[in-house]
């Protein structure tokens, strides 16, 4: 059996049926009603006709999208786990399934401001992380969420990260600390074991908060084991890319990228 990644599934669907590209492109922007999706598909059909037809006058009424046609395409995408829908009053509301959002963005070449979700075992790792983030990280890496063990980072650790910014950096960015309690993430240096699935659930909530407006990247470089494994599981479950940063004091930082379904790049 040959495994097909979610990226490959999305690419196949949009290349097979033009209307599905329009549906996914619209839903990447947010929820849409059936009427809104019909209108977007119709507008695309009319624009395509104007570009390729020899007719001087194009009547939009000739390109109406019927309920069965919309249902056929949205139901097919739902069956693949790419689109979700719910009934509200007399309307059906459509959205991208959260686990498919990143795959859709990659295939459609949509770039969103990116949140890097990272962690560290020791506070000493903060300085090189911020130096990289403000000096070498890609321009669309705008936000930083630091997921750490509360037992280790709640006392005596500075949360003022701008002091570690790369010299001369003009980057505008935001940061947020997420301190996981001992019964969730444990305390690695203190030999206190965490709960993997509880850690996964806490970080999953963060991911779901970020996805509507931002893309997510997991930094797998310096996390304690329980948090690192949770990052890896969520990376695969949500098709979220991961990076491993090799930091050097005398040269530019080297980065290994991991794309779910594609492997190391």
N, C-alpha and C positions, 0 to 999 in steps of 0.2 A: 504493500500500500504506500503510495507517494503522498507525503504530507504537503498540503498547500497552506502557505502562510496567509494571514488575514490580508496583508498587503496584496498578495497575488489574487486573492478572491475579489477584493475591491477593484483591482485593475481589470480583471476579466469582465466584471459586471459593467463597468463604465465603457469599456471598449465594445461590448456586445450590444448594448442598448443605450442610445444617446439620452433618453429620458431619465435613466438611472443616474447619469452623471449630473443632470440638472437637480434631481432630487437630493443627492448627497451634497452637492455644492450649497444648496439652499439650507439644508439641515445643519451643515457645519456652522452656519451663522446663528442658529438658534432654532427653537421650535417653530413649526409651521402647521397651519390647518390644511385640510385636503384642498379647499378652494385656493389657498395661496400656492400650493404646489401645482395645481392644475394651471393656474395663471402663469407661473414661471415656465412650465413646459410649453404652454401655448406661445408665449412670447419668444421662446427659443426657436420653436418651429417656424414662426412667422419671420424671424430674423434670418433664419437659414434659407427660407424660401425667397426672401428679397435678394439674398446674395447669389443664389444659384438658379432661380427661375428666370425664364425669358418673358414671363408675364409682366406687364407694366404696372398693373394694379393687383395688390395682394389683399384679399379679404380675410381678416382674422377669423371670421366665422367659419371659414373652410378648415380651420385647424383647431377646432374645439377638442379638448381632452375629456373623454367620457369617463364616468365613474368606473366602469369595468377596466378600462385601460390603466387608470391610476391605481386601482385596487390590485390588479395583476402585478404591477411593478413594485408597489410598496410591500405587498404580502410576500413576494419573492425575497426582497431585501430583509424583511423581518425573519423569514425562515432561515436566512443565512446568519442571523445574529448581528446584522449591521444597523438596522433601523428598529425602533420601538414605537408603539402607538398606544394611545388610550382614548377613551370616549369621554368627552366633556359636553354635557347637555346634548345638543343635536350635532355637534362637531366632533370629528376625529382629529386628535392632535398628534403630530409626528415629531420624532426627535432621533438623533443618532444614539445608538446604544453606547453608553460610556466606554465600554471596552473596545469599540471600533473607531473612536474619534481620532486617535493618533494615526492609525492606518489610513483613514480617509484623508487626513491632512497631508500625509506624505505622498500619497498617490496623486492628489490634486495639486500638489506643490503649494500648499497654503502654509504660510509662516505666521505664527502667533508669537507675541511676547512670551518668553520662556521662563519658567520657574525651575531652578535647579534645586532638587531635594537632596540634601547631603547629610552626613553624620560624621562623627569623629569619636575616637576612644579617649583622646587626650586633648586638653585645651591648647596645648602647643601646636596642634594642627590648624588652628584658626588662622594664624598669620599667613602661612603659604597659600591657604585656600582663598583668602580674601585678596591677596596679591594677584593670584591667577584670575580670580573672578573680575576684578576691576581693571586688570592690565592686559590679559590675553584672551579671555573668554569671548565667544562670539557676541556681536553687538546686540542680538535679540535676546540674550540671556539677561533678563531685567530683574528677576526676583530670586531671592535665596531663602529657602526654608531649611533650618538646621534642626534635625530630629536627633535629640540626645537623651542620654540617661539622666533623669532628674537627680538621682543620688550623687552623680559625679559633677554636674554642671550647675546646680542650683545655688551653690555658695562659692564666693570668691572667684568667680569667672566673669570677666568683663563682657558685657553684651554690646558695648560700643564698638562696632566692627569697622566704622569708617577710619579709625586710627590706624588700621592695618592696610588701607587702600594703597594700591601701587602709586609710586611717586609720579606726579603729573597727570593722574587719571582725572578725566572729566565725566566719567560715566555716572549716569543717574540710575540708582537701583534701590530696591527695598529689601529688607530682611525681616525674618520672623523666626523666633525660637519656639520649638515644640518640645517641651520636656516631658518625657514619658516616665511615669512613676515606676518604682522598683518592682511592683507586682506585675507590671507589663513587660518592660524591657530589661529588668534586672540591673545588675551593676557588674560589668565584666571584670574590671580591675579588682573589685571586691569579692570576686568569686560567688556572686549571687545570680543564680540562673533566672533568665526571663522566660516569658511565655510567647512562643513564636506566633501563634494565631491571634493572640490579643494584640501583639505588636503589629501584625499585618492589618488587623481591623482598624487600629488607630491611624496608621499611615494611609490606609485606603480612604478614610474620611477626608484626609488632607488632599489626596489626589482628586477626589470628586469635587472638592471645593475649587480646585484650580482649573479643572478641565474646561468649563464653559468659556473662559476668557483667555486661558493660557495653555500652551503646551508644557509638558513636563519632561525633565531629564533627571535620571537618577545618577548621582555621583557615588560610585561603588568603591572609592579609594581607601577611606580610613574609618569606615563604620565598624562598631563592635559586631561580633558574629550574629546575634539575633536580629539586629536591625539590618545588617547586610543581607541576610537570607530573605527577610521580608521584602527588601528592595528588589531582589532578584525575582521573587515570586510575583510581585506586582508588575514588574517590568514585562514578564511573559504574559500575565493575565490581561493587561491593558495595552499591550503592544507599545510600551513606552521605552524609548532608547535609554541605554546606560552608558556611562563613560568611566574609564579608569585613568586617573591622572598620575603621571610619573613626573614628580617635581624635581627640578635640578636648580641649584643655586647659581650656576655659572652659564646656563643656556636656557633656551625657551622650553617651556613645559611640553612634554610629549603626552598625547592622549590616545587611548584605544577606545573605539566606539563599538558598542554592541547594539545591533538592531534585531529585535525578536523576529525569528523566521529567516533572517539573513546571516546571523552569526557575527563574528568579529570583523570589523572593518578598520 
